[in-house]
């Protein structure tokens, strides 16, 4: 598989030798105020169409856009139409590359658009996908129902399993005449927060000439960089930590020029490109991503420790937390932090108990999603993963008494006080 090149912020040398780190480059990388009347931030290019300087230029841009001719890397791709390219989108994609050391990225109208378009672009009909479970409910539905209906069979293996589990799933599909072309991971898993060995799974994928794709939404871009561990493709629901303000829906795919080029070609045809205003909102959000994620992570660590001591909580799920040595080893090797998502099991273990807790919170909001400034609580079994059959949910550990907390940037002691009074109702 084609590997990502050294990112531009590292290419000249260590930051101590004059190169800035990603959190510094988020303020201006990919944009020059001289391009827009000196505006310190890029304006919103809310336009559908861009004028060519000549007919010959228009012909050339279309030949490059549709792959009819190979573009000279020294010559920039011109603007054509906002379904293909747009200045806000291009600046955003340049900045996203920095965090994950990617050659290229593509942004989409949602996280599911990024996931589905990437799979359809890279996995031909008649071949197959193996994936870790549990995954986000929408991804699970795509894997369990949509892809098989289109002639792309799938098999799952448990999150955190030894890479041999993926090898076995690939062998089963190959025996049925459908060679695997993608090993898909969500790590940590949503909502059980089990980490899967990216390097081991990537090795298995490459042995079978398959792509290793990783949904990095829960820890990226700060606390996990799958490309550094052998993955070929990184996927995001940019709605979450990349956006962070509960005011934009977006997705992203990052990887080599070769892979992202194929994905962008299909994006153009499907028309699920991110629009300019949402791209502009994400540019705003990237400037504070490190601050927001650091605050949320520190809050989550404190809340997880508090929950672990509470008599009405039977177990706490948090990346690297607990006495599972395998999980600790994986997290230490591929993660720089545990992120801001916590799941916990109520001692009573019933839906009724979970609902009493959820209905009693005051400072936190009862809502799905994650990665925003405000803290959100939800019930995975009846909400985000309600479309997963009950027997599969139970096998995955998504029980009736499981509650998920997406920790925000409020004061942690205020959140703990809120959860304490809500647990008093259980």
N, C-alpha and C positions, 0 to 999 in steps of 0.2 A: 504494500500500500504506500501511496505517496505521503510522506511525512511533512508536517508543518515546518516552515523555515523559522529561523530565529526572528523574533518580533523586532520591529523597528526600534523600540525603546531600549533593547538590549544589544542591537547590532554593533554599535560603536564601542561599547564597553560597559563596565559596571557604573551604576549611578554616581559613585564617588568620583569617577573620572569625567563627569560632565553630562551624563545622560539622566533624564528625569524618569521617575517611576510612573506607573499607570495613573495613580490617583492625582498626580500633578498634571499629566497630559490630558486628563479628562476635561480640563478647563478650556483647552484651545486646539487640541490636535486635529488636523484635517481641515482647518478653517483659518483664513487670513482676513482680518477686518477690512483690508484694502479692497477685497472683492465686493464689499457691500457698503460703500459709502462710509467706511470706518466704524460700522456697527460692531461693538465688542462681542456680541453674540450673533450667530447667523439668523437672518430673518426667516420667516416661514415662506417657503416657495409654494404657495397654494395655487399652483397652475397645473393644468393637464398637459400642456403642449409647449414645446420649445422650438424656436425658429432656427433653421440652418443658415449658415452664411453663404452656402452655394449648393446647387443640386449635386455636385460631385461629393461634397461633404456628407449630405444626407444619404447618398448611396453607400458611402463608406461606412457610416455609423450603423446602418441596417445590416450590412454584410457582417460586421463584427457582432452585432447584437444577436443575430440568428445563426452564428457559427458558420456562415458561408465562407468567410476568410479568417485566418488567424491574425489577431491584432498584434502589432509591434508593441511590446510592453513599454517602450519609451514614449509611445504616443497615447495620450489619454483618450478614454472613451467619451464621446460627446453625448450631450443630453438629447433625447428624442421625445419621450412621452412618459408620464409619471407611472404608468404600469410597468415600464422597463427600468427607468432610473429617474432620480430626483435629487437635487443637491442636499436636502435635509437627510434623506436616506443614505446617500453616499458618505456624508460626514459621520453619521451614526455608525455605519458599518466599519469605517476606518477606526473609530475609537473602540468599538467592541473587540476588534482584532487584538488590541494591546493586552487585555487582561488574560486571554487564553493562549497567547503566543500563536495565533492562527494566521495563516496566509490570507484568508478571505472569509467574509461572512455574508449572510443573506438575512434580511429581516422580513417579517411576515405580519399579517393582520391578526394573528393569535398564535399561542403556543401550539395548539393542535394543527394549525396550518403549517407551521414549521415541521412538526413531526410527520404528518401525513405526506406532505410534499416531498420531504427528504426520502422517506421510504419508497414512495412511488417512483422517484427519480433514480434510485440506486438498486432497487430489487425488481428484476423483470418478472412478469407473469410466468408461472411455471417453476419459479424458484421459491425460497421460503425464508422465514424469519424465526429466530429463537429469541426469547425475551425473559428477563427476570420478572418475578411476581412477588409481592404486589407492585403495581404501578398506579399512577393516577387513573381515576375511573374512566375518563375519556379515552386514554391510551389503551386501557384494558378492553374497552368496547371495540376500538379499532383493530386490536390484535385478535380478539376472540370472534368477531363477527364480520367486520367490513373487509379486512384483507382476505380471509378465506373465501368470501363470496366473490372476490375478484380474481381468484385463481392463485393466491399467494398463501399457502398453508403456514400455520404458526405452531410452535410448541413453547411451553414455558418451563422454567426451572426456578427453584426457590431463591429469593434474594439472599445473598451471603453464602450460597452453596459453593462447594469446590468447583473449579473450572471443569472438572470431569463431568459435572451435571450438564453443562452446555454441550460438551463433546457427545454425550449420550443422546441429547435431543437432536443434535445435528445428524447423528448416525441414523436415528429413526426416520427423519425426513428424507435423507438420502436414499434409504432403503425403499421409500415410497416413490422415488423418482423425482424428488424436488430438492435439488442442492441448496444448501443455506447460503444466502448472500448478505445477511446482516445478523449480528449478535447485538441485541438492544438491551441496554441496562438503564435502570433508574436507580441511582445510588447517591445518598441513602434512599431506601424505599419509602413511598408515601402510602399509608401513614405509620408504618411500623418502624421506620427509621433504622433499617438494617443495611449495613454497608456491604457492597460487593466488590471483589478484587478486580479492578479495572485492568491492571497489567496481565493478570492470568487469563481473563476473558478475552482480551485483545490478542494474546498469543494464540488462543484456540481459534478465534475468528480468522486470523491471518493464515493459519495452517490450512484452512479450508477456502482460502481466497475470498473471504467475506469481510465486510466492513464492520468495525466495532463502533457503535453509536452510543453515546451516553447522555441521558437527560440529566443535566447539571443544575437544574433549577433550585434545588434546596440548599446547595452550598456555594454555587458559583455566583459571581466570578471571583470571590475573595478567597474561599476556603478549600477549593478543589479545582485542579486543572487537569482534566482527563487526557488532553493531548500529550502532556508530559509523561504519562504512564502508558502510552501506546495506543490510545483510542484514535480513531480516524475522524470522528464527527462529534461535535458537542452541540446539544440542543437546549434551548431555554424557553420557558414561558417568561417572556420579558415583562409580562404583567406584574410579576412578583418582585424580587429584590432589585432587578434592573430598573423597574419603574418606581416601585416603592411608595406611591402616593394614592393608590386606589383610583386613579383617574385615566388610565390608559390600558388597552388590551393589545398585546403584541407578542411576537415570538421571534426566535433567531436560531440560525444554524451556522456553525463555524467549523472550518477545517482547511484542507488544501485547496488550491486554485482548481485542481482537477475535479474534486467532488463538488465543491460549491458552484462551479461552472455548470455542471449538470443540473443541480438543484435550481439555480437561477433560471435556466432555460425553461424548466417546467413551471416555475413560478410565473414567468411571463405569460405562458399559455393559460394557466389556471386563473390568473388574475388576482392572486391573494397577497399582493404586495402591501406592505405597510404604507399608510398614507402620510403626507408631509407633517400634519400637525402632531400626530402621535410620535413621529420620529423626533420632532422638535421637543416634545415633552420628555422623551427618553434622554435626549442630550442634556436637558436640565437635570434629570435624575442621576445620571452617571456622575455628575460633579460631586454628589454627596453619598455615593454608594458605600464607600469605605466607612464613613462616619456612621451612617444608618445601620449598616450590617454589624459593625463593631459594637455599637450600643445594644442592639437587639440580642446579639450573641451573649454579651455579658449578663444581660437581664435573664436570658434563658438558662444560663448556667446556674444562676442563683435560685431561680424558681424551681429548676429540676431538683436541686439539692433539698429545697424545702418540701417539695411534693414527696420526695423519697422518705421523708421522716413523718409524713402525715398518716395517722392511723386509718383513715378511710381510703387510702390509696394502696393498692396491692403491688403495683409495679410501675416503674417509670421507664419510658423508652426515649433515649436520646443518643445520638451517635457517639460511640466510644465509651458510653456510660455503663456501669455494671461490671460483672465479673467474667464476662465472656472473653477469654484471652484471644481467640481468633478475631473477633470484632475489634478488640483494642489494637491488635497488630495491624489490621487493614487500615483503621482510621489513622494510626500513627504514621503509616507509610504514605498514604495518599491524601490525607486531609490536614489542613492547617487550623481547623477549628470545627466545632460541632454545629454551628449555625444557630438558628433561632426557632426551630420547630420542636415541640415536645408532644409526645402522646403519653397518656397515663391510663391505667386500668383502675376503675373504682373497685373497692373491696366487695361491695354488694354485687357488682357484675351484671346489672340489669339495664335495659334501656330506660326504664322508669327512673332509676337513680341518675343515669347520665342526663336525662332531660331535666330533672330537678336542679342539678348543678347548672346546666346551660341556661335555664330560665331565670336563675338567681343572680347571674353575673351582672354587675352594674357599670364598672369602668370598662371592661372588655366588651366587645361587640359579638353577638351571636351571628356569625356570617362565615361563609366559606371563603376560599382564597387564602393567601399568605404573603409574607414578604413586604407588607405595608408598614407605615409608621405606627398605626394603631394595632392593638392586640385583638386578635380574632379567635373565637372558640367555635368548635363544631363537632358533630357526631358522625364520624366517617361511615359507619354501617348504614345509616339511614339517609345520608346526604351525599358526600363526594363519591362514595363507593356503593351506592344503593343499587346500581345496575349490575353489580357482580353477584352471581347466584349465591344464596346464603351458605351453602355447603363449602363453596370456594372461599368465601369471606372468612368463615370460621377456621378453615385450614391455614389461611394466611395470617391469622392472628388478629383479624379485624372483628372484634367481638362486640356484643351489645353494650358492654360496660366501658368501651374504649372512647376516650375523649381526646381531641387534638387541639393544641394551643399553638397559634402562630404569634410569637411574642413580638411586641412592638418596642417603641422607644420611650414609653412612659417610665416613671420612676419604678424600679422593681419592687420596692416596699409597698407602694400603692397597689400594684398588681397582686402581690401576695395577700394583702389585706382583703382585696376583692375576692380572690379565690378561697380564702379562709371562710369568709361569711357564706359563700356559695356552697362550700363543702359542708357547712353546718346544716344545710337543708337536706342533705343526702341521708 
